[in-house]
Amino acid sequence: MRISKIKITNFRSIKEAEILPTGFNVFVGQNNHGKTNFFEAIDWFFTGPKKGEGLEKIRFGRSGDAEIAVEIEFTEALDGAEKMKNEGNKTKIKQALGENDTVSVRRSSLDPKKRTISIGGVELEKAPTGFDNALNDFLPTFQYVSTQINPLDVAKYGKNTPIANMLSGVLSAILEKDPTYAAFKEQFDKLFTAPGSLVRVELNELSKQVKVYLEKQFPDCLEVAFEVSQPVFEDLLKNFETSIDDGVYTSADEKGDGMQRALMLAIIQTYADFRRENEETSKFFLFFIDEGELHLHPTAQRKLKNALLELSRGGDQIFLNTHSSVLISDETEGQTIFKVEKIKSETSIVPVKEDEKRYIVYELLGGSPADLLLPRNFLIVEGKSEYEFLSRVIARFYVDKPKVQIIYAEGNHERQRQTMEGINKVYVPLFANPVYRDKLIILCDTPSAEAATSFETFKSTYPALTSNGQLIVNPLPSLEEYYPSPWKKTDVEVKAMDADKNAKLLLAREVGSGITQAQFETDMPIVFQALQDCWSKAY
């Protein structure tokens, strides 16, 4: 059984998001853009409200009474029910499913302690007794690896930790059949519980003395007894310790952060294998790993990804959020990359198309054009508005054209708009590269009075750009003034948009998604010409 759809409403910075996950899902974005909020929403769905955490703390905007909801759709439900080992739970689930292979489960702030279930688009109004337990048994096992978890907590031998459950399950069955362990328990009884043992006699004497003093306060006290129970295996686990030999044999807590986090992930992966092979369950796991690259060298990051890919091929689903380009650069079958971005305090989560991935890598690596993996050509534009607009136009109308990497030079910012600093900063590394020097195209706006001198200096420094037709100039001072109606803005309106750094981006996305091909080619001929030149010069 697998997750086929996730819908989140009004959870923290996520006002509304809907995604269609695959087997291996990577969420990328800048800090504080909502990646962890997405994971926390799934955690809330599976585990319910945290003690002492009011709904106002997780509600979008932290005000009002809007319903918070997380709804997850699962497919292959019949197979999931068939794999259940508890016959009572299996019967309840199979009766509810009927012939339906898809089920939706929802947790809402209207009744956050309960989850509702819909089958065939119809909500199950009255669940039979014990259905909650059956539902928990039915759903895949949720394993959330938060950045707030101490890696060594996973490796501790305390109650209900992954390693304790794993060792307990493996060794308990062996010990119960082992004659040496049986002899140990017999000797324990002789030492602590047999009436004639010296230990038992001394314990009885001490208990009688305690009873004398206790009777003075509670006359009704008849007896005090010190009893010693046989140690259960879980108690013995407290004396276990994990050690690692990586050239220096020491306990795990003496190793570095990278080794400790790798150990934690290795234990969780092994625990998943163990559960399927040895316990009364064969259901799949859902791994949600927050910042999987944390403390790991790039080589170790790639090895982690390969290990997680193996789990996904075996049926588990992986959800990984990251700042690392290493975890998204390789093309992998069954992998989906989602871009997480926050604008005006609202998080959006959208799948990344293949032609957009180079831009994601470029941004995560800090903006060096050398990090882009040899596109057919480059188009340098002034700001992110141009990127947002053109990337949508290309994706809608020109997918058959040569792949072009659009690089924006932060020209939306006042400091760089007043000079050619932004364009120059991006162009210089490519100018030094003979592969693209005579190929790339630069699209910029007509310079303002403040930038005119800088613009002329730039042209005189690189005269080949003009002679080769590689410098295309928008006849107007801004992209917003060059849009066709109904999106076209005046100079005054453009200046007013400067007060909101996201206004131009939102407009660019709107125009890029709404403009027709005929409008673009007819009403924005200079921008269209820049694309045509870029394609004609492409490798």
C-alpha positions in Angstrom: 0.0 0.0 0.0 1.4 3.4 -1.0 0.5 7.1 -0.7 -0.9 8.4 -4.0 -2.0 11.8 -2.9 -1.4 14.3 -0.1 -3.6 17.3 0.5 -2.8 19.8 3.3 -4.9 22.8 4.3 -4.1 25.6 6.7 -1.2 23.9 8.4 1.4 26.4 9.5 2.8 28.2 6.4 0.9 25.8 4.1 -2.5 27.4 3.2 -3.2 24.8 0.6 -1.0 22.1 -1.1 -1.7 19.0 -3.0 1.0 16.6 -4.3 1.1 13.3 -6.1 4.2 11.4 -4.7 6.1 8.6 -6.3 8.4 6.1 -4.7 11.3 8.5 -4.1 10.4 12.1 -3.4 12.8 15.0 -2.8 11.7 18.4 -1.5 14.2 21.3 -2.1 14.1 24.9 -1.2 15.7 27.6 0.8 15.8 27.8 4.6 12.5 28.8 6.3 10.4 28.1 3.2 8.2 25.4 4.7 9.9 22.0 3.9 9.8 20.9 7.6 6.2 22.3 7.9 5.2 19.8 5.2 6.8 16.9 7.2 5.3 18.1 10.4 1.8 18.0 8.8 2.3 14.4 7.9 3.5 13.7 11.4 0.3 15.4 12.8 -1.7 13.2 10.5 -0.2 9.9 11.8 0.5 10.8 15.5 -2.2 13.3 16.3 -1.9 16.5 18.4 1.1 16.9 20.5 0.6 17.4 24.3 0.3 21.0 25.1 0.3 22.2 21.5 -2.9 24.2 20.8 -4.4 24.4 17.3 -3.6 28.1 17.1 0.1 27.2 17.0 -0.2 25.1 13.8 -3.0 27.0 12.1 -2.1 29.1 9.0 -1.6 32.7 10.0 -2.0 31.6 13.7 -5.4 33.3 13.9 -9.0 32.7 13.0 -10.9 29.4 13.0 -10.1 28.0 9.6 -10.1 24.3 9.5 -6.7 22.5 9.6 -6.8 19.3 7.6 -4.4 16.7 6.3 -5.9 14.1 3.9 -3.8 11.2 2.5 -5.0 8.9 -0.3 -3.6 5.4 -0.3 -3.6 3.0 -3.3 -3.2 -0.8 -3.4 -5.4 -0.9 -0.4 -6.6 -4.5 -1.1 -3.0 -5.7 -1.2 -2.3 -3.9 2.1 -5.3 -5.5 3.7 -4.3 -8.9 2.5 -0.9 -8.6 4.1 -2.3 -7.9 7.6 -1.6 -10.6 10.1 -4.1 -9.8 12.7 -7.2 -11.7 11.4 -9.7 -9.6 13.4 -8.3 -6.3 12.1 -8.0 -7.8 8.6 -11.7 -8.7 8.6 -12.8 -5.2 9.7 -10.7 -3.5 6.9 -11.7 -5.9 4.2 -15.4 -5.5 5.0 -15.0 -1.7 4.9 -13.0 -1.8 1.6 -15.3 -4.1 -0.4 -13.8 -4.1 -3.9 -12.3 -0.6 -3.6 -8.5 -0.4 -4.0 -8.2 3.2 -2.9 -8.9 4.7 0.5 -8.6 8.3 1.8 -7.9 9.1 5.5 -8.3 12.6 6.9 -7.4 14.3 10.2 -9.1 17.6 10.9 -8.9 20.3 13.5 -12.7 19.9 13.9 -11.9 16.6 15.8 -8.1 16.3 15.9 -8.0 13.2 18.0 -9.9 11.1 15.4 -9.4 10.4 11.7 -12.1 9.9 9.2 -12.0 7.4 6.3 -13.5 7.6 2.9 -13.9 4.7 0.5 -15.1 5.1 -3.0 -15.6 8.8 -2.3 -18.0 8.1 0.5 -17.1 8.8 4.1 -17.4 5.9 6.5 -19.9 7.5 8.9 -20.0 4.9 11.7 -16.9 2.8 12.2 -17.3 -0.6 13.9 -15.9 -1.1 17.4 -12.1 -1.4 17.4 -11.8 0.1 13.9 -9.2 2.7 15.0 -6.8 -0.1 16.0 -7.5 -1.9 12.8 -6.8 1.3 10.8 -3.4 1.8 12.5 -2.6 -1.8 11.8 -3.6 -1.3 8.1 -1.7 1.9 7.3 2.0 1.8 6.3 4.4 2.3 9.2 5.4 6.0 9.5 9.0 6.7 10.4 9.8 10.4 10.8 13.5 11.3 11.1 13.4 14.9 12.3 16.5 17.1 12.6 15.5 17.6 16.2 16.2 13.9 17.0 19.5 13.1 18.6 21.0 10.4 16.4 22.1 8.5 19.5 18.5 8.3 20.8 17.8 5.9 18.0 20.8 3.8 18.9 19.9 3.7 22.6 18.7 0.4 24.2 15.7 2.0 25.9 12.1 0.9 25.8 10.6 0.9 22.3 13.6 2.4 20.5 14.2 0.9 17.0 17.4 -1.0 18.0 15.8 -2.3 21.3 12.8 -3.6 19.4 15.0 -5.1 16.8 17.3 -6.9 19.2 14.5 -7.9 21.4 12.6 -9.5 18.6 15.7 -11.3 17.3 17.2 -12.5 20.5 14.2 -13.2 22.7 13.0 -16.1 20.6 16.5 -17.5 20.6 17.0 -17.1 24.3 13.7 -18.8 25.2 14.9 -22.0 23.4 18.5 -21.8 24.7 19.3 -24.3 27.5 22.0 -22.0 28.9 19.5 -19.2 29.3 17.0 -21.6 30.9 19.7 -22.7 33.4 20.5 -19.0 34.1 16.9 -18.3 35.0 16.8 -21.4 37.3 19.9 -20.3 39.1 18.4 -16.8 39.5 15.4 -18.3 41.2 17.6 -20.4 43.5 19.5 -17.2 44.5 16.7 -14.7 44.9 13.4 -16.6 45.4 14.1 -20.0 46.9 13.0 -20.0 50.7 16.3 -21.4 51.9 18.7 -19.1 49.9 20.9 -16.7 52.0 19.8 -13.7 49.9 16.1 -14.6 50.4 16.6 -15.0 54.2 18.3 -11.6 54.4 15.7 -9.8 52.3 12.9 -11.3 54.6 14.7 -10.0 57.7 15.0 -6.5 56.2 11.3 -6.5 55.2 10.3 -7.4 58.8 12.3 -4.5 60.2 10.7 -2.1 57.7 7.2 -3.5 58.6 7.9 -2.6 62.3 8.5 1.1 61.5 5.7 1.2 59.0 3.1 -0.2 61.5 3.8 2.8 63.7 2.3 5.0 61.0 -0.2 2.6 59.5 -1.3 0.0 62.0 -3.2 -1.9 59.4 0.0 -2.9 57.6 0.2 -6.7 57.7 3.3 -7.4 55.6 6.2 -5.8 53.6 7.9 -8.1 51.1 11.0 -7.4 48.9 10.4 -9.5 45.8 12.9 -10.0 43.0 11.5 -10.9 39.6 13.4 -12.6 36.9 15.0 -10.0 34.6 13.2 -9.7 31.2 15.3 -9.4 28.1 14.3 -5.7 27.7 16.0 -5.0 31.1 19.2 -6.7 30.0 19.2 -4.4 26.9 20.0 -1.4 29.2 23.5 -2.8 29.6 24.1 -3.1 25.8 26.3 -0.6 24.0 26.9 0.2 20.3 30.6 0.4 19.3 32.1 1.2 15.9 35.4 0.3 14.6 36.3 2.8 11.8 40.0 2.4 12.5 39.5 3.4 16.1 37.3 1.1 18.2 35.1 3.3 20.4 31.5 3.6 21.5 29.1 5.3 19.0 28.7 8.4 21.2 32.4 9.2 20.8 32.2 9.3 17.0 31.5 12.5 15.0 28.1 13.9 14.0 28.3 12.4 10.5 29.0 8.9 11.7 26.2 9.2 14.4 23.6 10.3 11.9 24.7 7.6 9.4 24.4 5.0 12.2 20.9 6.3 13.0 19.7 6.0 9.4 21.4 2.6 9.0 19.6 1.3 12.2 16.2 2.6 10.9 16.7 0.9 7.5 17.7 -2.4 9.1 14.8 -2.1 11.5 12.4 -1.8 8.5 13.9 -4.9 6.9 13.6 -6.8 10.3 10.0 -5.8 10.8 9.0 -7.2 7.4 11.0 -10.4 7.8 10.4 -11.3 11.4 7.4 -9.7 12.9 3.7 -10.3 12.3 3.6 -7.7 9.5 4.7 -7.3 5.9 3.4 -3.8 5.4 5.6 -1.1 3.9 7.3 1.8 5.6 7.0 5.5 4.9 10.4 7.3 5.6 10.2 11.0 6.1 13.8 12.2 6.5 14.4 15.9 7.4 17.6 17.3 5.9 19.0 13.9 5.0 22.4 15.4 4.1 22.9 16.8 7.6 26.6 16.2 8.8 27.3 14.1 5.7 30.1 14.6 3.2 28.8 14.7 -0.4 30.1 11.1 -1.1 28.2 9.9 2.0 25.1 11.8 0.8 25.2 9.9 -2.5 25.6 6.6 -0.7 22.7 7.5 1.6 20.6 8.2 -1.5 21.5 4.9 -3.1 20.5 3.1 0.1 17.2 4.8 0.3 16.6 4.1 -3.4 17.0 0.4 -2.6 14.3 0.7 0.0 12.0 2.5 -2.4 12.5 -0.3 -5.0 11.5 -2.8 -2.4 8.2 -1.1 -1.8 8.9 1.6 0.8 8.2 5.2 0.0 10.9 7.8 0.7 10.2 11.5 1.4 13.4 13.5 1.8 13.9 17.3 2.2 17.3 18.8 1.4 19.4 21.8 0.6 21.9 19.5 -1.1 22.3 19.4 -4.9 23.9 16.0 -4.6 20.6 14.4 -3.7 18.8 15.8 -6.8 21.5 16.0 -9.5 21.4 12.3 -10.5 18.5 11.3 -12.7 16.7 8.3 -11.1 13.8 6.3 -12.2 10.8 6.7 -9.9 12.2 10.0 -8.4 10.1 13.1 -8.2 11.6 16.5 -7.1 9.4 19.1 -5.5 10.3 22.8 -5.2 9.2 24.3 -1.9 8.9 28.1 -1.9 7.4 30.7 0.4 6.0 33.9 -1.0 4.1 36.4 1.2 4.3 33.9 4.2 2.6 31.2 2.1 4.3 27.9 1.1 3.8 26.4 -2.3 4.9 22.9 -3.2 5.2 22.1 -6.9 6.9 19.3 -8.9 10.0 20.3 -10.8 10.2 19.6 -14.5 13.4 18.3 -16.0 14.2 21.6 -17.7 13.8 23.4 -14.4 16.2 21.1 -12.4 19.3 22.8 -13.7 18.0 26.1 -12.2 17.4 24.3 -8.9 20.9 22.9 -8.8 22.3 26.3 -9.8 20.5 28.1 -7.0 21.4 25.5 -4.3 25.0 25.6 -5.3 25.2 29.3 -4.8 24.8 30.7 -8.3 28.0 29.7 -10.2 27.3 29.1 -13.9 30.1 26.6 -13.9 27.8 24.3 -11.8 25.2 24.0 -14.6 25.6 20.8 -16.4 26.3 21.8 -20.0 23.0 23.0 -21.4 22.7 23.7 -25.2 22.9 27.4 -24.6 22.5 30.2 -22.0 20.1 33.1 -21.9 21.1 35.8 -19.3 18.2 38.0 -18.1 18.1 40.8 -15.6 15.9 39.4 -12.9 13.9 36.5 -11.5 10.7 37.9 -13.1 12.1 37.3 -16.6 13.1 33.8 -15.5 9.6 33.0 -14.1 7.9 34.3 -17.2 10.1 32.8 -19.8 10.4 29.4 -18.1 6.6 29.1 -18.2 6.4 30.2 -21.8 9.1 27.7 -22.9 7.5 24.9 -21.0 4.1 25.6 -22.6 5.0 26.3 -26.2 8.6 25.3 -27.0 9.4 22.0 -25.4 10.8 20.7 -28.8 13.4 23.5 -28.9 17.0 23.1 -27.7 17.4 23.1 -23.9 18.4 26.6 -22.8 19.5 27.5 -19.3 18.1 30.9 -18.2 20.2 32.7 -15.6 18.9 35.7 -13.9 21.2 38.5 -12.7 19.2 39.9 -9.8 18.3 42.9 -11.9 15.1 43.3 -9.9 17.2 44.7 -7.1 17.7 48.4 -7.0 21.5 48.3 -6.5 22.1 46.2 -9.6 19.3 47.8 -11.7 21.2 51.1 -11.4 24.3 49.6 -13.0 25.2 46.6 -15.1 26.7 44.9 -12.0 24.2 42.0 -12.0 24.6 41.2 -15.7 28.4 41.6 -15.5 28.7 39.3 -12.5 26.9 36.4 -14.3 28.4 37.1 -17.8 32.1 37.2 -16.8 32.5 33.5 -16.0 30.8 32.5 -19.2 32.9 35.0 -21.2 36.0 33.2 -19.9 34.5 29.9 -21.2 35.1 29.6 -25.0 32.4 26.9 -25.2 29.6 29.5 -24.7 31.3 32.9 -25.3 30.0 33.2 -28.8 26.7 31.4 -28.2 24.9 32.9 -25.2 22.3 35.7 -25.5 21.8 38.6 -23.1 18.4 40.1 -22.8 18.1 43.4 -20.8 15.8 46.3 -20.4 16.5 49.8 -21.8 18.7 51.3 -19.1 17.5 54.1 -16.9 19.3 57.4 -16.8 21.3 56.2 -13.8 22.4 53.1 -15.5 23.1 54.5 -19.0 26.8 55.1 -18.4 27.3 51.7 -16.9 25.5 50.1 -19.9 27.7 51.9 -22.4 30.8 50.8 -20.5 29.6 47.2 -20.5 29.1 47.3 -24.3 32.5 48.9 -25.0 34.1 46.3 -22.7 32.5 43.4 -24.7 32.0 44.8 -28.2 31.6 41.3 -29.7 28.2 41.0 -28.0 26.8 43.8 -30.1 28.6 42.8 -33.4 27.5 39.2 -33.0 23.9 40.1 -32.1 24.2 38.5 -28.7 22.9 41.6 -26.8 19.1 42.1 -27.1 17.6 45.2 -25.5 13.9 45.5 -24.5 12.7 48.9 -25.9 11.1 49.7 -22.6 12.6 50.2 -19.1 11.0 47.0 -17.6 9.5 43.7 -18.5 6.2 44.7 -16.8 5.8 47.7 -19.2 6.5 45.3 -22.2 3.7 42.8 -21.3 0.7 42.8 -23.6 -2.7 43.8 -22.2 -4.3 43.1 -19.8 -1.0 42.6 -17.9 0.8 45.7 -19.2 1.9 48.2 -16.4 2.7 51.9 -16.5 6.0 53.3 -15.2 4.2 54.6 -12.1 2.6 51.1 -11.5 6.0 49.4 -11.8 7.6 51.8 -9.3 4.7 51.0 -6.9 5.4 47.3 -7.3 8.9 47.8 -6.0 7.5 48.1 -2.5 6.6 44.4 -2.6 9.5 42.2 -3.6 7.1 39.4 -4.7 4.6 41.5 -6.7 6.7 41.2 -9.9 7.3 37.5 -9.5 3.6 36.8 -9.0 2.7 38.9 -12.1 5.4 37.1 -14.1 3.9 33.7 -13.2 0.4 34.9 -14.0 1.5 36.2 -17.4 3.6 33.2 -18.2 0.7 30.9 -17.4 -2.0 33.0 -19.2 -0.4 34.4 -22.3 -1.1 32.7 -25.6 1.7 31.7 -28.0 0.3 34.2 -30.6 0.3 37.0 -28.0 3.9 36.3 -27.0 5.3 36.1 -30.5 3.3 39.1 -31.8 3.1 41.4 -28.9 6.5 40.7 -27.3 8.7 40.4 -30.5 12.0 41.4 -28.8 11.8 38.8 -26.1 10.7 36.2 -28.7 13.7 37.2 -30.8 16.0 36.7 -27.8 14.7 33.1 -27.6 15.0 32.5 -31.3 18.6 33.7 -31.3 19.4 31.6 -28.3 18.0 28.5 -30.1 19.7 29.2 -33.4 23.1 29.6 -31.7 22.6 26.6 -29.5 24.8 23.4 -29.8 
